[in-house]
Amino acid sequence: MKHLRLKLLEEAASLFYSTPNLRSRGTHKRSHPQFESPHRKKARHICQWVACDAGYKQSDVARFWGMHHTSVIYGCKMVDNSIETTPAEKRELEKFLKVVAKHIKENGQ
């Protein structure tokens, strides 16, 4: 069930931010320009923040995204700083949370 919810979160972020393939894909990930996109990074950080805020362990989130738990900690800190200092980022996050809730309701169990 946890994997399903994280997958739905990833799908919602891909739709909202128009960035496919949010998870790390091994050492070849830097060979394609899409993987360096700041939008992709931002979407992944926000997904990690949402998952941790929803009660997932950082280690579970890291495992799902294929990275070390310290990367999840960093991503969450980036989002925290962003929403504390930029009202537009906070509004964007609120919109994204609505999209996530709708996507999980429509596609989840």
Phi, psi and omega in degrees: 000318180299316180299319180299314180296320178293323177296318178295322176298315178298317179298315180299319179293320178299319179290313184295317184261001180053047180226105178285166173055066183283335183281152176295145182236032177092195188289340182279358188300333182277354184282346181246132184302329181301328184284349178261000183301131176295332178293322179295316179298314180299314180299318180294316179298318180295319177299317179296318179297314180299315181298314179294321178296331179278357175107002177288144175290144179302325180293324177291319178296315179300317180298315180299317183276355178072042181216177179280149183298335178292333175292325177292318178301314179300313180300318179295320178295321178299316180292315178305311180299318183295315183284337177283331186255343185232107180303324179297323178293321179295317178296319178298318178297319179298319176297316180298318180299325176293319178296318180298312180301316180295315181297318179292320179297319181284329188244347183272188181251000000 
